[in-house]
Structure formats: C-alpha cells, structure tokens
Amino acid sequence: RLQKEEGAPGRRKINQITRFVCLGWAIIQSTSIALFLKRILFNWNIQLAFEIVVTLTAGAMIVLWVSELITEYGLGNGPSLLIFTNIASSFPNLAKTVLAESKDYLTFGSTF
C-alpha cells in the first residue's frame, strides 16, 4: 500500500523498514549462534560472544547492502541472485561427492 499510494517516498519507507527488520533479525540469530557456541568453545566469554554477534550482524548487513545494489542497478532481484549464486557454487562439490561415492555403482555401457 505504501508503494502504490506514495510512490518513491513509500518505497524508501519500505526499504527503511526492511533494513531495520533485517538488523533486528540478524542480531537475534547471531546472538543465538553465540550462545550455542558457548557449549563448544572452551574459552567462551562475553567479549567473544559480543565479537561473534557484531561480526555476523555486520555480515548480514553487507549482504543486504549488496543485494540492494544488485536490485538498484537493474541486474535483477538482488536477494534471489545471491541465493542462486550460493546454490550454484555448491554444484561442483556436490558432483564430485556424488561421483566419488557412487563410482562402484556407475557402469558406462553394458557388459554381456
């Protein structure tokens, strides 16, 4: 509704809301990761937890910024392109793993 009725100012408001929601969600997720790592890391302290939260949150905001740049320059839907790139970059390792695990089962040609 904001985008249709208000035009450019509405889009800016939606982008601002999206950024704040992304920031809040990134803080929640990075805090939960930092608390989960408490059981795994031997020298876990509050400073390390803070560094983990800041680093992961900054990374999430950088990804948001890059996806906005991709969308702004008209290269396509930024978040979708980043997700596709991540999935497509895992295909070579997936093919390597599949071939390595199934080399005994693969036969090319028939043996009569």
VEXZAMAR-266963 format. One record per atom (N, C-alpha, C): atom name; x negated, y negated, z. Coordinates in steps of 0.2 Angstrom, whole numbers. Layout:
drengu/u/v/w
CA/X/Y/Z
...
END
This chain:
drengu/u/v/w
N/-4/6/0
CA/0/0/0
C/-4/-6/0
N/-10/-6/4
CA/-14/-12/4
C/-17/-13/-3
N/-19/-8/-6
CA/-22/-9/-13
C/-18/-11/-18
N/-11/-9/-18
CA/-7/-11/-23
C/-4/-18/-22
N/-3/-20/-16
CA/1/-26/-15
C/-4/-32/-14
N/-10/-31/-12
CA/-15/-36/-10
C/-21/-36/-15
N/-22/-31/-19
CA/-27/-31/-25
C/-34/-31/-22
N/-39/-35/-24
CA/-45/-35/-21
C/-46/-35/-14
N/-43/-40/-11
CA/-44/-40/-3
C/-41/-34/0
N/-36/-31/-3
CA/-34/-25/0
C/-39/-19/-1
N/-42/-19/-6
CA/-47/-14/-7
C/-53/-15/-2
N/-55/-21/-1
CA/-60/-22/3
C/-58/-20/10
N/-52/-21/12
CA/-50/-19/19
C/-50/-12/20
N/-48/-8/14
CA/-48/-1/14
C/-55/2/15
N/-60/-1/11
CA/-67/1/12
C/-70/-1/19
N/-68/-6/22
CA/-70/-8/28
C/-67/-3/33
N/-61/-1/33
CA/-58/4/37
C/-61/11/36
N/-63/13/30
CA/-66/19/28
C/-73/19/32
N/-77/14/31
CA/-83/13/34
C/-83/14/42
N/-78/11/45
CA/-78/12/52
C/-76/19/54
N/-71/22/51
CA/-69/29/52
C/-75/33/51
N/-79/32/46
CA/-85/37/44
C/-90/36/50
N/-91/30/52
CA/-96/29/58
C/-93/32/64
N/-87/31/66
CA/-85/35/72
C/-85/42/71
N/-83/45/66
CA/-83/52/65
C/-91/55/65
N/-95/51/62
CA/-102/53/62
C/-105/53/69
N/-103/48/73
CA/-105/48/80
C/-103/54/84
N/-96/56/83
CA/-93/62/86
C/-97/68/84
N/-98/69/77
CA/-101/75/75
C/-108/76/77
N/-112/70/77
CA/-119/70/79
C/-120/71/86
N/-115/69/90
CA/-115/70/97
C/-114/77/99
N/-109/80/96
CA/-108/87/97
C/-114/92/95
N/-117/90/89
CA/-123/93/87
C/-129/93/92
N/-130/87/95
CA/-135/85/100
C/-134/89/106
N/-127/90/108
CA/-125/94/114
C/-126/101/113
N/-125/103/107
CA/-125/110/105
C/-133/112/106
N/-137/108/103
CA/-144/109/103
C/-147/110/110
N/-144/107/115
CA/-146/107/122
C/-148/115/124
N/-144/119/122
CA/-145/126/124
C/-151/129/120
N/-152/127/114
CA/-158/130/110
C/-165/126/112
N/-165/120/113
CA/-171/116/114
C/-173/117/121
N/-180/118/122
CA/-182/119/129
C/-183/112/132
N/-186/107/129
CA/-187/101/132
C/-182/96/130
N/-175/98/130
CA/-170/93/128
C/-169/88/134
N/-169/82/132
CA/-167/76/137
C/-163/71/134
N/-161/66/137
CA/-156/61/135
C/-159/57/129
N/-165/56/129
CA/-169/52/124
C/-169/56/118
N/-170/63/118
CA/-170/67/112
C/-163/67/109
N/-158/68/114
CA/-151/68/111
C/-149/61/108
N/-151/55/111
CA/-150/49/108
C/-153/49/101
N/-159/51/100
CA/-163/51/94
C/-159/55/88
N/-157/61/91
CA/-153/65/86
C/-147/62/84
N/-143/59/88
CA/-137/55/87
C/-138/50/82
N/-143/45/83
CA/-145/40/79
C/-147/42/72
N/-151/47/72
CA/-154/50/65
C/-148/52/61
N/-144/57/64
CA/-139/60/60
C/-133/55/58
N/-132/50/62
CA/-127/45/61
C/-130/40/55
N/-136/38/55
CA/-139/34/50
C/-139/38/43
N/-140/45/44
CA/-140/49/38
C/-133/49/35
N/-128/49/39
CA/-121/49/36
C/-119/43/33
N/-122/37/36
CA/-120/31/33
C/-124/29/27
N/-130/32/26
CA/-134/31/20
C/-130/35/14
N/-127/41/16
CA/-124/45/11
C/-117/41/9
N/-114/38/14
CA/-108/34/12
C/-110/28/8
N/-116/25/9
CA/-118/19/5
C/-120/21/-2
N/-123/27/-3
CA/-125/30/-9
C/-119/31/-13
N/-114/35/-10
CA/-108/36/-14
C/-104/30/-16
N/-104/25/-12
CA/-101/19/-14
C/-104/16/-20
N/-111/16/-20
CA/-115/13/-25
C/-113/17/-32
N/-112/24/-31
CA/-111/28/-37
C/-104/26/-40
N/-99/25/-35
CA/-92/23/-37
C/-92/16/-40
N/-96/11/-37
CA/-96/4/-39
C/-99/3/-46
N/-104/7/-48
CA/-107/7/-54
C/-104/10/-60
N/-98/14/-58
CA/-94/17/-63
C/-97/23/-65
N/-101/27/-62
CA/-104/33/-64
C/-99/39/-62
N/-93/37/-58
CA/-89/42/-57
C/-87/41/-49
N/-83/46/-47
CA/-81/46/-40
C/-87/48/-36
N/-90/44/-32
CA/-96/45/-28
C/-97/51/-24
N/-92/51/-19
CA/-92/57/-15
C/-91/64/-18
N/-87/64/-23
CA/-86/70/-27
C/-93/72/-31
N/-96/67/-34
CA/-103/68/-37
C/-108/71/-32
N/-108/68/-26
CA/-113/70/-21
C/-112/77/-19
N/-105/79/-18
CA/-104/86/-16
C/-105/91/-22
N/-104/89/-28
CA/-105/93/-34
C/-113/94/-34
N/-117/89/-33
CA/-124/90/-34
C/-127/94/-28
N/-124/94/-22
CA/-126/98/-17
C/-125/105/-19
N/-119/107/-21
CA/-117/114/-23
C/-121/116/-29
N/-122/112/-34
CA/-125/114/-40
C/-133/115/-38
N/-135/112/-33
CA/-143/113/-32
C/-144/119/-28
N/-139/122/-26
CA/-140/129/-22
C/-139/135/-27
N/-137/134/-33
CA/-136/139/-38
C/-143/143/-39
N/-148/140/-41
CA/-154/144/-42
C/-156/149/-36
N/-156/146/-30
CA/-157/151/-24
C/-152/156/-24
N/-146/155/-25
CA/-141/160/-25
C/-142/165/-30
N/-144/163/-36
CA/-145/168/-42
C/-151/172/-40
N/-156/169/-37
CA/-162/173/-35
C/-160/178/-30
N/-156/176/-25
CA/-154/181/-19
C/-150/186/-22
N/-145/185/-27
CA/-141/190/-29
C/-145/195/-33
N/-150/192/-37
CA/-154/197/-42
C/-159/201/-37
N/-161/198/-32
CA/-166/202/-28
C/-162/207/-24
N/-156/206/-22
CA/-153/211/-18
C/-149/216/-22
N/-148/215/-28
CA/-144/220/-32
C/-149/222/-38
N/-155/222/-38
CA/-159/224/-43
C/-159/232/-44
N/-157/235/-38
CA/-157/243/-39
C/-150/245/-42
N/-145/240/-42
CA/-138/242/-44
C/-137/239/-52
N/-142/235/-54
CA/-141/232/-61
C/-144/237/-66
N/-141/239/-71
CA/-144/243/-76
C/-142/239/-83
N/-147/238/-87
CA/-145/235/-93
C/-146/240/-98
N/-140/241/-102
CA/-140/247/-107
C/-137/253/-103
N/-136/258/-107
CA/-134/264/-104
C/-139/270/-105
N/-139/274/-101
CA/-143/280/-101
C/-139/286/-102
N/-140/289/-108
CA/-137/295/-110
C/-141/301/-110
END
